[in-house]
Amino acid sequence: MTETLIVGGLDVSVQHAKELAWEYMNQPGQWSYPAYDSYPGNGDRNSVGSQDALAAGLLNAGQDPLKTRYTFLKILEHIDPLLRNKHLTGTLDQAGPETLSAIAELYGVLDGRKTQQLRLVKLAKILHLKRLGLLPLYDDNIWRCYGRLGKKRMDSVKGRSNTDYMTAWLPHIQKDLKDGLRRWTDIAALAPAGGPEVTPLRALDMVAWRLVEEKEPRKRKLLRRRLA
């Protein structure tokens, strides 16, 4: 019997998941690894600085980088206290209710603020590098994986805040990570020797993103849709 992994509404054989991740991690110049995963930002996992804004562009969310940077600078003081929450420790598979709540609050820092060119997608790509095994990446492919394709597990709710969206989504990605942790760990170990660290959570993201591209390739145009 073929062993499978579940990610969002989709399933994939372990062998194919390994193939997708291996290509992502071992074809420099074609994918964001290792450029994104090795980016040091401000060098402090407990704070964000102006350098961190560039991380989003290294993961293909670089539209209008100047506006993104200036908007990001305006909210630095609001991000840092949330990032220093004592419950933001460990890995997502181990996270309890208090940690999941702290993650949702951190990603919800944009709620109620005018943040031109800085939305959940870019924020997630900045924050992930601060806690590689805990803070998940998020973009349109991840939304489609959980909320559109296969046996979808999320509903689109108009006007939902980022905090509420993350509160609803985090248990789903946590379950996928926990249920397949041994295999996600094996897949993360396919990273090349001497390359930047890949956590099981990042491995899941790589596979989910590429799997969605296989199932429903995007038209190569600027996507303008609400992602949360």
TAUR-V541081 format. One record per residue. N is the residue number from 0. RES is the residue in one letter. NEAR is the number of other ideal C-beta (glycine too) atoms within 8 Angstrom. Layout:
BEGIN
N&RES&NEAR ; N&RES&NEAR
END
This chain:
BEGIN
0&M&2 ; 1&T&6 ; 2&E&7 ; 3&T&8 ; 4&L&14 ; 5&I&9 ; 6&V&13 ; 7&G&15 ; 8&G&11 ; 9&L&13 ; 10&D&7 ; 11&V&12 ; 12&S&9 ; 13&V&11 ; 14&Q&7 ; 15&H&8 ; 16&A&14 ; 17&K&11 ; 18&E&8 ; 19&L&13 ; 20&A&15 ; 21&W&9 ; 22&E&11 ; 23&Y&11 ; 24&M&15 ; 25&N&8 ; 26&Q&8 ; 27&P&7 ; 28&G&3 ; 29&Q&5 ; 30&W&8 ; 31&S&8 ; 32&Y&14 ; 33&P&9 ; 34&A&8 ; 35&Y&12 ; 36&D&13 ; 37&S&8 ; 38&Y&10 ; 39&P&6 ; 40&G&14 ; 41&N&10 ; 42&G&4 ; 43&D&7 ; 44&R&4 ; 45&N&7 ; 46&S&8 ; 47&V&13 ; 48&G&9 ; 49&S&9 ; 50&Q&8 ; 51&D&12 ; 52&A&12 ; 53&L&11 ; 54&A&13 ; 55&A&13 ; 56&G&9 ; 57&L&12 ; 58&L&10 ; 59&N&6 ; 60&A&10 ; 61&G&8 ; 62&Q&7 ; 63&D&6 ; 64&P&10 ; 65&L&6 ; 66&K&9 ; 67&T&15 ; 68&R&11 ; 69&Y&8 ; 70&T&12 ; 71&F&14 ; 72&L&9 ; 73&K&7 ; 74&I&13 ; 75&L&11 ; 76&E&5 ; 77&H&9 ; 78&I&11 ; 79&D&11 ; 80&P&7 ; 81&L&11 ; 82&L&13 ; 83&R&9 ; 84&N&10 ; 85&K&5 ; 86&H&8 ; 87&L&13 ; 88&T&6 ; 89&G&7 ; 90&T&10 ; 91&L&13 ; 92&D&10 ; 93&Q&6 ; 94&A&12 ; 95&G&6 ; 96&P&5 ; 97&E&7 ; 98&T&13 ; 99&L&13 ; 100&S&10 ; 101&A&12 ; 102&I&14 ; 103&A&13 ; 104&E&11 ; 105&L&14 ; 106&Y&15 ; 107&G&12 ; 108&V&12 ; 109&L&12 ; 110&D&8 ; 111&G&2 ; 112&R&8 ; 113&K&3 ; 114&T&10 ; 115&Q&6 ; 116&Q&10 ; 117&L&11 ; 118&R&10 ; 119&L&12 ; 120&V&12 ; 121&K&12 ; 122&L&12 ; 123&A&14 ; 124&K&16 ; 125&I&15 ; 126&L&13 ; 127&H&12 ; 128&L&12 ; 129&K&11 ; 130&R&9 ; 131&L&10 ; 132&G&9 ; 133&L&13 ; 134&L&12 ; 135&P&10 ; 136&L&10 ; 137&Y&11 ; 138&D&12 ; 139&D&10 ; 140&N&11 ; 141&I&14 ; 142&W&13 ; 143&R&11 ; 144&C&16 ; 145&Y&14 ; 146&G&12 ; 147&R&9 ; 148&L&11 ; 149&G&8 ; 150&K&4 ; 151&K&11 ; 152&R&8 ; 153&M&10 ; 154&D&5 ; 155&S&5 ; 156&V&7 ; 157&K&4 ; 158&G&4 ; 159&R&8 ; 160&S&8 ; 161&N&11 ; 162&T&11 ; 163&D&11 ; 164&Y&12 ; 165&M&13 ; 166&T&10 ; 167&A&10 ; 168&W&10 ; 169&L&14 ; 170&P&8 ; 171&H&12 ; 172&I&12 ; 173&Q&12 ; 174&K&8 ; 175&D&13 ; 176&L&14 ; 177&K&8 ; 178&D&7 ; 179&G&12 ; 180&L&10 ; 181&R&6 ; 182&R&11 ; 183&W&14 ; 184&T&10 ; 185&D&9 ; 186&I&14 ; 187&A&13 ; 188&A&7 ; 189&L&11 ; 190&A&10 ; 191&P&6 ; 192&A&3 ; 193&G&3 ; 194&G&11 ; 195&P&8 ; 196&E&6 ; 197&V&14 ; 198&T&10 ; 199&P&14 ; 200&L&15 ; 201&R&13 ; 202&A&14 ; 203&L&14 ; 204&D&11 ; 205&M&15 ; 206&V&15 ; 207&A&14 ; 208&W&12 ; 209&R&12 ; 210&L&14 ; 211&V&14 ; 212&E&10 ; 213&E&6 ; 214&K&8 ; 215&E&8 ; 216&P&5 ; 217&R&8 ; 218&K&4 ; 219&R&3 ; 220&K&4 ; 221&L&4 ; 222&L&6 ; 223&R&3 ; 224&R&5 ; 225&R&3 ; 226&L&10 ; 227&A&10
END
